[in-house]
Amino acid sequence: MTTRQPVLRLRAGRAAQRPDTLAIEEPLIVRVGGENVTLTMRTPGQDFDLVAGWLVSEGVVAAPADIVAMRMCQDEENTVEVRLAPDVAPPRPRAFATTSACGVCGADSVEAVRTSLRWPILGDDARFDVGVLSALPDLLRSEQKIFDRTGGLHAAGLFTSTGECLVVREDVGRHNAVDKVVGSALRGGRLPLAGHVLQVSGRASFELVHKAAVAGIPVIAAVSAPSSLAVDLAAECGLTLLGFVRGGGMNVYTHQERVRVGPFPRQRNVS
């Protein structure tokens, strides 16, 4: 997941040659039924989780049995071949590469994305204490092992309503990190993820809200700002969207009823 690169380091008027650790970014081709359906730029590692999560977000699979097998191709580097169950329709091939910055640009329209949801979220009556939600960014950060070495990866983590960390994934693409989390849940037979919260390390974009909604997650929390379209989609899907979750505070943009407001935690510094 990392590589070493010599750099010229300039600090406080001094120059020094030293090696630097970088996060690897490489292409991954997804092949279904012998046909290449997409190419995404990602950080190698948990590739099967990534592919499974992408298939969930595309509305192709919803249960472990929908995927019969996955394997890394021996004759073509950075290619995962997927065999779906006979009654599962393959995804529509994409005619472009998905970059590490964008995950749903290939959707034909916003409406097509909205109609891909399988599980209703509005009826999820899980409640989350503000103190638990405030602690999630620090908990996520403590699990970012590759970020500690590179400073160049996004992260996504799945937590219970009591703040228990179930899985954390890192990737150069924020949407890939979420796909890896959702894919891990799919392969473990845990979908839909009712009563859980998805914490992400950056902003809350439309694509991340979509991926959370498709997985049945009722709450998504981000340390930075959401986009207007992310708020619109969250409101429509019944999903609680939190932004600026840091320093003991947060903004609750949609479906505020899921957040139990109590004593706010004191801000603490994390080295």
N, C-alpha and C positions, 0 to 999 in steps of 0.2 A: 504493500500500500504506500510505501515511501521510497525515495531515492535520494542520493547525495549529489550535490552540485557545488563546485568551487565558486565562491563569490568574493567580490571586493566589499568588505564591510567598512562603512564610514560612520563613525560615532565620535561625537565630542571633539571634532577636529583631528581625529586619528584615523589612519587607514591600515587595514590588515586583510591579508588573504586567508580565508578559512572556508571549510566546507559547510554547506547549509542543507538541511533536510527539507525535501519538497514532497507534497502529496502527488501521487501519480494520477494522471488523467489519461485514460485509454478508451478506444471505442469498444463497444460491445454490440454484436449483431444478435438479434433474436430471430430464430428460424422456427417456424411452425409448419409441420406437414411438408417439410422439404423446401419451403418458400421463405425467403427473408422478409420479415414484416416490419422491422424497425432497426435503427442503429442509434444508440445513445452513447454519449460520452460520460464515463463514470470512473470512480476509483475502484480498482479491482478488490474483490473481497465480498463475500455473501452474494455472489452473482445469482444463485438460484432464488434467494429471497427477493432480489431486485426484479428478476423476470416474473416471479409469481405475483409480486405486488403490482407490477405494471399491467399484468393480465387482469388483475382485480379492477384497477382503475379504468381499464378499457371496457369493463363490463363483460368480459369473456368468461371468467371463472368466479365461483363463489364458495367452493368447498374443495378440500384436498383431493377428493376423488375426481374432480374435473381435470386434473393434471395427472396423466398416467405415468409420465417419465420426463426427466430433464437430464441432459448430459452436455459436457463440454466437448465440442467437436475436436477430434484428433487431427483432422486434415485441414482445419481452418482455425487459425488462432483467434482468440477473443470472440468465439461464437458459441451460443447456447442453443441447442436444438430441443424443442419441446414437442411432446406427443400428448395431445388432448384426448379425452374420452370421446368415443364415437358420437355421442349426442351433443357435444359442445362445438359450436360454430367457431372457426378460427377468427382472429382479428383481421380487420381490413388493413392491408399493407400500406405503410406510409412511404411516400416518395421523397423523403428527405431525412436528414440526420437530426435527432433530438439533441440539442446542446445541453451542457451542464447547467444552463441558466433557465431553461424553459421546458415544461413538461407536457402541456396540453395544447400547444400551438397547432397541432395537427387536427384538432377537432373541427368539424365542418362549421359548427356554430355553437354559441353558448347554449342554445336550447338542446342541442344534441348531447352536450355534457350533462345538463340538468336531468334529462330523461334517462340517464344511465344508472340512476340510484335504485338499489334493490330493496333496502331496508328502511322503513320509516324511522326518523330520529325524533320527531316532535313529541312522541309519546314516551320517550326515555325520561323517567322521573328521577334519575340520579342527581344527587346534590353534592356540591364540592365546597369545602370550607375555604375561605379566602386565605387562611394561613397555609393550608396545604398547597394551594395554587401558587402562592408567593414563593414557596420553597423549591418549586420545580426547576427553574433555570439553574440554580446552584447544583441541584441533584444531577441534572443533565450534564452540566459542565464538568462535574467530577468524574463522569464516565467517558469523557472525550479524550481517549488515550492518544489517538493519532494527532488530534489538534494540538496537544501539548508539545508534540515534536515538530509540527509544521506550521501551525497557525493558519492553515489554509483549507479547512474543511467545515462544511455545515453538519449539523447533527439533528436527529429527531429521536424522541423517546416516548415510549408508551408507558403510562402510569395508571394505577388504580385510583379510585376515589379517595383512598387513604394516603396516597403518595408513594405507594410501593412501585419501584422501578421494575418493569417486566423485560424490556428490551431497549437498547440504544444502538443506533446505527449512524455511521459517519460517511460522508461522500462529498466530492467536489460539487455535486449538484444537489440543491436542497430538495428537489422533487425526487431524486434518487434515494436520498436518505429516508424519506417517507415511504417510498415504495419498498425499501428493504424492511422497514418496520412492519408494514402491512403484509408483505410476503411471508415474513417469519410467522405472523399470526395465522395466515391462511394455512401454511404448511403444518402448523401446530393444531389446526382444527378449532381455532378460537373465534372465527368470524361468525356473526357480526360482533363488533367490539362495544357493545352497549355498556354503559357505566364506566367508561375509560376516558382518559384525557391524553391528547397528543401534544407534547411540548416540542416546539421547534426553535432553533437557535437564531434564526433571522427574522425576516418579515413574514407576514401572512398574506400570501398571494391567492389569487383565484384558484390556481391549480392545486395548491395545498389544501384549501378548503374542500375542493372537489374530491381529492383523494381520501380525506378524512370522512367525508359524507358517504362515499361509496363503501367504505369499510364499516359503516355504522357507528362511528365514533361521535359522541354527542358534544365534546368540547375540544377545541383546538386553541392552544395558547402560544403566543409568540413574544419574543423579547423586544421586537421592533413593531413597526406600524403595519396595519392591514391596508390593502387597496380598497377602493370604493366597490369594485366588483366582487371582491372577497366578502365584504360585509353584506352586499345584496344577496349573494348565493347562500351565505350562512343563514340569513334571516328566512329565506325561502325554504331551505331544507330543514329548519328546526334545530340548527346547530348553534351552540354558544361559542362566540368568537371573542377571545381576549387578546389585547395588544398591549405593548409596553409593560410586560410583566417583568418588573425589575425594581430593586430598591424597596421592596415591600409593598409596592403599589401596582395598579393595572387599570386598564380601561376595558369595560365590558360593553361590547358593541351590539350584541344580539342575545336574545333569550336570557335575560339577566336572572330569571327565576332559578336557574341552576346554581347560582353562586350564593352561598350562605355568608352574609357579611357579619363578621364578629370583630374581636380585637385584632387590629392590624399588627403584624410582626415588626419588630425593630429592624432597621436596615443593618446589614452586617457586611463587612468587607471580605472578599474571597481572594486570596493571593493566587 
